[in-house]
Amino acid sequence: MNISICYLFMLSAVVLAAFAQILLKKGALKKHKSILFEYLNPHVICGYGIMMAGMLLNVLAYRKVEYKNGPVIESLGFLFVMVLSWFFFKEKITKKKLIGNLIILVGILIFYL
């Protein structure tokens, strides 16, 4: 397997994890008739299924990607979650969120320079 494909797998896993978090939040915001249905509803089941798919992509990616690169790429998840929360939940992107994500991006740039 090509190393660039492995990096693509890892980045895809981060995007999948961000979408899974959005689904889990969507499921948590709904009112359920019992505690059992809080965990057995389509949003939660799909969210955890997507999280499992992302985990499998990570396992495949780590066959070629050095372990030191994993957490750096995973940190992009914060950026994706912020953007997806704005898009799906109309959450405000505050100055603190922007500064925090900018610090993450600067850290990634410094790591790879």
TIMI-483615 format. One record per atom (N, C-alpha, C): atom name; x negated, z, y. Coordinates in Angstrom, 1 decimal, padded with zeros to 4 digits, always signed. Atoms other than C-alpha are relative to their C-alpha. Example, Ala and Ser with C-alpha at 12.3 -4.5 7.8 and 13.67 -1.06 7.14 Angstrom:
<rs>
+-------+--------+--------+--------+
: atome :   east :     up :  north :
+-------+--------+--------+--------+
:     N : -000.9 : +000.0 : -001.2 :
:    CA : -012.3 : +007.8 : -004.5 :
:     C : -000.9 : +000.0 : +001.2 :
:     N : +000.9 : +000.0 : -001.1 :
:    CA : -013.7 : +007.1 : -001.1 :
:     C : +000.8 : +000.8 : +001.1 :
+-------+--------+--------+--------+
</rs>
This chain:
<rs>
+-------+--------+--------+--------+
: atome :   east :     up :  north :
+-------+--------+--------+--------+
:     N : -000.8 : +000.0 : -001.2 :
:    CA : +000.0 : +000.0 : +000.0 :
:     C : -000.9 : +000.0 : +001.2 :
:     N : +000.8 : +000.1 : -001.2 :
:    CA : -001.3 : -000.9 : +003.4 :
:     C : +000.2 : +001.2 : +000.9 :
:     N : +000.0 : -001.2 : -000.9 :
:    CA : -002.2 : +001.9 : +005.9 :
:     C : +001.0 : -000.2 : +001.1 :
:     N : -001.0 : +000.2 : -001.1 :
:    CA : +000.0 : +000.4 : +008.7 :
:     C : +001.4 : +000.2 : -000.5 :
:     N : -001.4 : -000.2 : +000.6 :
:    CA : +003.0 : +000.4 : +006.3 :
:     C : +000.2 : +001.5 : -000.1 :
:     N : -000.1 : -001.4 : +000.1 :
:    CA : +002.3 : +004.1 : +005.7 :
:     C : +000.3 : +000.7 : +001.3 :
:     N : -000.3 : -000.6 : -001.3 :
:    CA : +002.2 : +004.9 : +009.4 :
:     C : +001.5 : -000.4 : +000.4 :
:     N : -001.4 : +000.4 : -000.2 :
:    CA : +005.5 : +002.9 : +009.7 :
:     C : +001.0 : +000.9 : -000.7 :
:     N : -000.9 : -001.0 : +000.8 :
:    CA : +007.0 : +005.1 : +006.9 :
:     C : +000.1 : +001.3 : +000.7 :
:     N : +000.0 : -001.3 : -000.6 :
:    CA : +005.9 : +008.2 : +008.7 :
:     C : +000.8 : +000.0 : +001.3 :
:     N : -000.7 : +000.1 : -001.3 :
:    CA : +007.3 : +007.1 : +012.1 :
:     C : +001.5 : -000.1 : -000.4 :
:     N : -001.4 : +000.1 : +000.4 :
:    CA : +010.6 : +006.1 : +010.3 :
:     C : +000.5 : +001.3 : -000.5 :
:     N : -000.4 : -001.3 : +000.5 :
:    CA : +010.7 : +009.5 : +008.7 :
:     C : +000.4 : +000.9 : +001.2 :
:     N : -000.2 : -000.8 : -001.2 :
:    CA : +010.5 : +011.1 : +012.2 :
:     C : +001.4 : -000.4 : +000.6 :
:     N : -001.3 : +000.5 : -000.6 :
:    CA : +013.4 : +008.9 : +013.5 :
:     C : +001.1 : +000.4 : -000.9 :
:     N : -001.1 : -000.5 : +000.9 :
:    CA : +015.5 : +009.7 : +010.4 :
:     C : +000.2 : +001.5 : +000.1 :
:     N : -000.2 : -001.4 : -000.2 :
:    CA : +014.9 : +013.4 : +010.9 :
:     C : +000.7 : +000.3 : +001.3 :
:     N : -000.7 : -000.2 : -001.3 :
:    CA : +016.0 : +013.1 : +014.5 :
:     C : +001.5 : -000.3 : -000.2 :
:     N : -001.4 : +000.4 : +000.3 :
:    CA : +019.2 : +011.3 : +013.4 :
:     C : +000.7 : +001.1 : -000.8 :
:     N : -000.6 : -001.0 : +000.9 :
:    CA : +019.8 : +013.9 : +010.7 :
:     C : +000.3 : +001.3 : +000.8 :
:     N : -000.3 : -001.1 : -000.8 :
:    CA : +019.5 : +016.7 : +013.3 :
:     C : +001.3 : -000.2 : +000.9 :
:     N : -001.2 : +000.3 : -000.8 :
:    CA : +022.1 : +015.0 : +015.4 :
:     C : +001.3 : +000.1 : -000.8 :
:     N : -001.2 : -000.1 : +000.9 :
:    CA : +024.5 : +014.7 : +012.5 :
:     C : +000.3 : +001.5 : -000.4 :
:     N : -000.2 : -001.5 : +000.3 :
:    CA : +023.9 : +018.4 : +011.6 :
:     C : +000.7 : +000.7 : +001.2 :
:     N : -000.6 : -000.6 : -001.2 :
:    CA : +024.7 : +019.4 : +015.2 :
:     C : +001.5 : -000.4 : +000.1 :
:     N : -001.4 : +000.5 : -000.1 :
:    CA : +027.8 : +017.2 : +015.2 :
:     C : +000.9 : +000.7 : -001.0 :
:     N : -000.8 : -000.7 : +001.0 :
:    CA : +029.0 : +018.9 : +012.0 :
:     C : +000.1 : +001.5 : +000.4 :
:     N : +000.0 : -001.5 : -000.4 :
:    CA : +028.2 : +022.4 : +013.4 :
:     C : +001.0 : +000.2 : +001.2 :
:     N : -000.9 : -000.1 : -001.2 :
:    CA : +030.3 : +021.7 : +016.6 :
:     C : +001.4 : -000.1 : -000.4 :
:     N : -001.4 : +000.1 : +000.4 :
:    CA : +033.5 : +021.0 : +014.6 :
:     C : +000.5 : +001.4 : -000.5 :
:     N : -000.6 : -001.1 : +000.5 :
:    CA : +035.9 : +023.7 : +013.7 :
:     C : +000.4 : -000.2 : -001.4 :
:     N : -000.2 : +000.2 : +001.4 :
:    CA : +036.2 : +024.2 : +009.9 :
:     C : +001.0 : +001.0 : -000.5 :
:     N : -001.0 : -000.9 : +000.5 :
:    CA : +039.0 : +025.7 : +007.9 :
:     C : -000.6 : +001.2 : -000.8 :
:     N : +000.6 : -001.1 : +000.7 :
:    CA : +036.6 : +027.8 : +005.8 :
:     C : -001.5 : -000.1 : +000.1 :
:     N : +001.4 : +000.0 : -000.1 :
:    CA : +033.0 : +028.8 : +005.6 :
:     C : -000.6 : -001.1 : -001.0 :
:     N : +000.5 : +001.0 : +001.0 :
:    CA : +032.6 : +026.5 : +002.5 :
:     C : +000.0 : -001.4 : +000.6 :
:     N : -000.1 : +001.4 : -000.6 :
:    CA : +033.7 : +023.4 : +004.6 :
:     C : -001.0 : -000.1 : +001.1 :
:     N : +001.0 : +000.1 : -001.0 :
:    CA : +031.1 : +024.3 : +007.2 :
:     C : -001.2 : -000.7 : -000.6 :
:     N : +001.2 : +000.6 : +000.7 :
:    CA : +028.5 : +023.2 : +004.6 :
:     C : +000.3 : -001.2 : -000.8 :
:     N : -000.4 : +001.1 : +000.8 :
:    CA : +030.5 : +020.7 : +002.6 :
:     C : +000.9 : -000.9 : +000.8 :
:     N : -000.8 : +001.0 : -000.8 :
:    CA : +031.6 : +018.2 : +005.2 :
:     C : -000.9 : -001.2 : +000.1 :
:     N : +000.8 : +001.2 : -000.1 :
:    CA : +030.4 : +014.6 : +005.7 :
:     C : -001.2 : +000.0 : +000.9 :
:     N : +001.1 : -000.1 : -001.0 :
:    CA : +028.2 : +015.3 : +008.7 :
:     C : -001.2 : +000.7 : -000.6 :
:     N : +001.1 : -000.8 : +000.6 :
:    CA : +026.2 : +018.0 : +006.9 :
:     C : -000.6 : -000.7 : -001.2 :
:     N : +000.5 : +000.6 : +001.2 :
:    CA : +026.0 : +016.2 : +003.6 :
:     C : -000.9 : -001.3 : +000.3 :
:     N : +000.8 : +001.2 : -000.4 :
:    CA : +024.8 : +012.9 : +005.3 :
:     C : -001.2 : +000.4 : +000.7 :
:     N : +001.2 : -000.5 : -000.7 :
:    CA : +022.4 : +014.9 : +007.5 :
:     C : -001.0 : +000.4 : -000.9 :
:     N : +001.0 : -000.4 : +001.0 :
:    CA : +020.7 : +016.5 : +004.6 :
:     C : -000.5 : -001.2 : -000.9 :
:     N : +000.4 : +001.2 : +000.7 :
:    CA : +020.7 : +013.2 : +002.7 :
:     C : -001.0 : -000.8 : +000.7 :
:     N : +000.9 : +000.7 : -000.9 :
:    CA : +019.0 : +011.5 : +005.6 :
:     C : -001.3 : +000.7 : +000.1 :
:     N : +001.3 : -000.9 : +000.0 :
:    CA : +016.5 : +014.4 : +005.8 :
:     C : -000.8 : -000.2 : -001.3 :
:     N : +000.7 : +000.2 : +001.3 :
:    CA : +015.7 : +013.9 : +002.1 :
:     C : -000.7 : -001.4 : +000.0 :
:     N : +000.6 : +001.4 : -000.1 :
:    CA : +015.1 : +010.1 : +002.7 :
:     C : -001.2 : +000.1 : +000.8 :
:     N : +001.1 : -000.1 : -000.9 :
:    CA : +012.8 : +011.0 : +005.5 :
:     C : -001.2 : +000.7 : -000.7 :
:     N : +001.1 : -000.8 : +000.8 :
:    CA : +010.9 : +013.5 : +003.2 :
:     C : -000.6 : -001.0 : -001.0 :
:     N : +000.5 : +000.9 : +001.0 :
:    CA : +010.5 : +010.8 : +000.6 :
:     C : -001.0 : -001.0 : +000.7 :
:     N : +000.8 : +000.9 : -000.7 :
:    CA : +009.1 : +008.4 : +003.2 :
:     C : -001.3 : +000.7 : +000.4 :
:     N : +001.2 : -000.7 : -000.3 :
:    CA : +006.7 : +011.1 : +004.3 :
:     C : -001.0 : +000.2 : -001.2 :
:     N : +000.8 : -000.1 : +001.2 :
:    CA : +005.5 : +011.6 : +000.7 :
:     C : -000.7 : -001.3 : -000.2 :
:     N : +000.7 : +001.3 : +000.2 :
:    CA : +004.8 : +007.9 : +000.4 :
:     C : -001.1 : -000.2 : +001.1 :
:     N : +000.9 : +000.3 : -001.1 :
:    CA : +003.1 : +007.8 : +003.8 :
:     C : -001.3 : +000.8 : -000.2 :
:     N : +001.1 : -000.8 : +000.1 :
:    CA : +000.8 : +010.7 : +003.0 :
:     C : -001.0 : -000.4 : -001.1 :
:     N : +000.9 : +000.6 : +000.9 :
:    CA : -000.7 : +008.7 : +000.2 :
:     C : -001.2 : -000.6 : +000.6 :
:     N : +001.1 : +000.7 : -000.7 :
:    CA : -002.8 : +006.8 : +002.7 :
:     C : -000.4 : +000.7 : +001.4 :
:     N : +000.2 : -000.6 : -001.4 :
:    CA : -002.4 : +008.7 : +006.1 :
:     C : -000.7 : +001.3 : -000.2 :
:     N : +000.8 : -001.3 : +000.0 :
:    CA : -004.9 : +011.5 : +006.8 :
:     C : +001.0 : +001.1 : +000.4 :
:     N : -000.9 : -001.2 : -000.3 :
:    CA : -003.2 : +014.9 : +006.9 :
:     C : -000.1 : +000.4 : +001.4 :
:     N : +000.1 : -000.5 : -001.4 :
:    CA : -004.5 : +015.6 : +010.4 :
:     C : +001.0 : -000.8 : +000.9 :
:     N : -000.9 : +000.9 : -000.8 :
:    CA : -002.3 : +012.7 : +011.7 :
:     C : +001.5 : +000.4 : -000.1 :
:     N : -001.4 : -000.3 : +000.3 :
:    CA : +001.0 : +014.0 : +010.2 :
:     C : +000.6 : +000.8 : +001.1 :
:     N : -000.7 : -000.8 : -001.1 :
:    CA : +001.8 : +016.8 : +012.7 :
:     C : +000.0 : -000.7 : +001.3 :
:     N : +000.1 : +000.7 : -001.3 :
:    CA : +000.8 : +014.6 : +015.6 :
:     C : +001.2 : -001.0 : +000.1 :
:     N : -001.1 : +001.0 : +000.0 :
:    CA : +003.3 : +011.9 : +014.6 :
:     C : +001.3 : +000.7 : -000.1 :
:     N : -001.2 : -000.8 : +000.1 :
:    CA : +005.9 : +014.5 : +013.7 :
:     C : +000.5 : +000.6 : +001.3 :
:     N : -000.4 : -000.6 : -001.3 :
:    CA : +005.8 : +015.9 : +017.2 :
:     C : +000.8 : -001.0 : +000.8 :
:     N : -000.8 : +001.0 : -000.7 :
:    CA : +007.4 : +012.7 : +018.4 :
:     C : +001.5 : +000.3 : -000.2 :
:     N : -001.4 : -000.4 : +000.2 :
:    CA : +010.6 : +014.1 : +016.9 :
:     C : +000.7 : +000.7 : +001.1 :
:     N : -000.5 : -000.7 : -001.1 :
:    CA : +011.1 : +016.3 : +019.9 :
:     C : +000.5 : -001.0 : +001.1 :
:     N : -000.3 : +001.0 : -000.9 :
:    CA : +011.2 : +013.2 : +022.1 :
:     C : +001.3 : -000.8 : -000.5 :
:     N : -001.1 : +000.7 : +000.6 :
:    CA : +013.6 : +011.4 : +019.8 :
:     C : +001.3 : +000.8 : +000.0 :
:     N : -001.2 : -000.9 : +000.0 :
:    CA : +016.0 : +014.4 : +019.5 :
:     C : +000.5 : +000.1 : +001.5 :
:     N : -000.5 : -000.1 : -001.4 :
:    CA : +016.1 : +014.7 : +023.3 :
:     C : +000.8 : -001.2 : +000.4 :
:     N : -000.7 : +001.3 : -000.4 :
:    CA : +017.0 : +011.0 : +023.8 :
:     C : +001.3 : -000.1 : -000.8 :
:     N : -001.3 : +000.1 : +000.8 :
:    CA : +019.6 : +011.1 : +021.0 :
:     C : +001.0 : +001.0 : +000.4 :
:     N : -001.0 : -001.0 : -000.5 :
:    CA : +021.2 : +014.3 : +022.3 :
:     C : +000.6 : -000.5 : +001.3 :
:     N : -000.5 : +000.5 : -001.3 :
:    CA : +021.5 : +012.7 : +025.7 :
:     C : +001.0 : -001.1 : -000.3 :
:     N : -000.8 : +001.2 : +000.3 :
:    CA : +023.0 : +009.5 : +024.1 :
:     C : +001.3 : +000.5 : -000.7 :
:     N : -001.2 : -000.3 : +000.8 :
:    CA : +025.4 : +011.1 : +021.6 :
:     C : +000.8 : +001.2 : +000.6 :
:     N : -000.7 : -001.2 : -000.4 :
:    CA : +026.3 : +014.5 : +023.2 :
:     C : +000.0 : +000.1 : +001.6 :
:     N : +000.1 : +000.0 : -001.4 :
:    CA : +025.7 : +013.6 : +026.9 :
:     C : -000.7 : +001.3 : +000.6 :
:     N : +000.8 : -001.2 : -000.5 :
:    CA : +023.3 : +016.6 : +027.2 :
:     C : -000.9 : -000.5 : +001.1 :
:     N : +000.8 : +000.3 : -001.1 :
:    CA : +021.4 : +016.7 : +030.4 :
:     C : -001.5 : +000.1 : -000.4 :
:     N : +001.5 : -000.1 : +000.2 :
:    CA : +017.7 : +015.9 : +030.3 :
:     C : -000.5 : +000.7 : +001.3 :
:     N : +000.5 : -000.9 : -001.1 :
:    CA : +016.4 : +018.7 : +032.5 :
:     C : -001.5 : -000.3 : +000.3 :
:     N : +001.4 : +000.1 : -000.4 :
:    CA : +013.1 : +018.9 : +034.3 :
:     C : -000.9 : +000.6 : -001.0 :
:     N : +000.8 : -000.7 : +001.0 :
:    CA : +011.8 : +021.4 : +031.8 :
:     C : -000.1 : -000.8 : -001.3 :
:     N : +000.1 : +000.8 : +001.2 :
:    CA : +012.7 : +019.1 : +028.9 :
:     C : -001.0 : -001.2 : +000.2 :
:     N : +000.9 : +001.1 : -000.3 :
:    CA : +010.9 : +016.2 : +030.6 :
:     C : -001.4 : +000.4 : +000.0 :
:     N : +001.4 : -000.5 : -000.1 :
:    CA : +007.8 : +018.2 : +031.3 :
:     C : -000.5 : +000.3 : -001.4 :
:     N : +000.4 : -000.3 : +001.4 :
:    CA : +007.8 : +019.5 : +027.7 :
:     C : -000.4 : -001.2 : -000.8 :
:     N : +000.2 : +001.2 : +000.8 :
:    CA : +008.1 : +016.1 : +026.2 :
:     C : -001.2 : -000.8 : +000.6 :
:     N : +001.2 : +000.6 : -000.6 :
:    CA : +005.5 : +014.7 : +028.7 :
:     C : -001.3 : +000.7 : -000.5 :
:     N : +001.1 : -000.7 : +000.6 :
:    CA : +003.1 : +017.4 : +027.5 :
:     C : -000.3 : -000.4 : -001.4 :
:     N : +000.1 : +000.4 : +001.4 :
:    CA : +003.7 : +016.4 : +023.9 :
:     C : -000.7 : -001.4 : +000.0 :
:     N : +000.5 : +001.4 : -000.1 :
:    CA : +003.0 : +012.7 : +024.8 :
:     C : -001.5 : +000.1 : +000.4 :
:     N : +001.4 : -000.1 : -000.5 :
:    CA : -000.2 : +013.7 : +026.7 :
:     C : -000.9 : +000.5 : -001.2 :
:     N : +000.7 : -000.6 : +001.1 :
:    CA : -001.3 : +015.8 : +023.7 :
:     C : -000.3 : -001.1 : -001.1 :
:     N : +000.2 : +001.1 : +000.9 :
:    CA : -000.8 : +012.8 : +021.4 :
:     C : -001.1 : -001.0 : +000.4 :
:     N : +001.0 : +000.9 : -000.6 :
:    CA : -002.8 : +010.6 : +023.7 :
:     C : -001.4 : +000.5 : -000.1 :
:     N : +001.3 : -000.7 : +000.1 :
:    CA : -005.6 : +013.1 : +023.9 :
:     C : -000.5 : +000.0 : -001.4 :
:     N : +000.4 : -000.1 : +001.4 :
:    CA : -005.7 : +013.5 : +020.1 :
:     C : -000.5 : -001.4 : -000.5 :
:     N : +000.4 : +001.3 : +000.5 :
:    CA : -006.0 : +009.7 : +019.5 :
:     C : -001.1 : -000.6 : +000.9 :
:     N : +001.1 : +000.6 : -000.8 :
:    CA : -008.6 : +009.0 : +022.3 :
:     C : -001.4 : +000.4 : -000.5 :
+-------+--------+--------+--------+
</rs>
